[in-house]
Amino acid sequence: MTRVARLVTSADIDDRSGGQSIRARLDAELQDGMRITLLDDRGWSGSGGAAAFGRYGEDVAETARMVVGPDGAYGEITQAEMDAGHWQFLADRLREHGVEIDGTELSALPHDVEVSERLQAQVARNRSR
């Protein structure tokens, strides 16, 4: 049986934005090293792009984890409901690929962030200004 070893969010400069935003992709990494993309439509930007790259001391890894969810509560929906729905959605995506896991188990996995070299360089340039 294929098992998920960890979650990995990859953060990189979003070339589609003219280099003014950061794109985040969430993958499930299986024990054999194969990755299954769960979310590929997340990211963030800042005023003029500078804030997105940590000019104001922002932690890129922390923000990357935040933008891939779960989202915050709103309206009548509680945080617990948002969390459960998010993790179940991701578990359902994995099931489409033949990986059996429930949302609770998925939420307990390690979640690492891999920041691309070019994004690391941009963050360093902005912080030295």
Salt bridges, closest charged atoms under 4 A:
ASP12 OD1 - ARG118 NE 2.86
ASP14 OD1 - ARG16 NE 3.03
ASP15 OD2 - ARG118 NH2 2.97
ASP27 OD2 - ARG25 NE 3.00
GLU29 OE2 - ARG6 NE 2.89
GLU29 OE1 - ARG35 NE 3.04
ASP40 OD1 - ARG23 NH2 3.27
ASP41 OD1 - ARG42 NE 3.24
ASP92 OD1 - ARG95 NH1 2.62
GLU100 OE1 - ARG95 NE 3.27
GLU105 OE2 - ARG3 NH2 3.00
ASP112 OD2 - ARG6 NH1 2.71
GLU114 OE2 - ARG6 NH2 3.39
GLU114 OE2 - ARG35 NH2 2.81
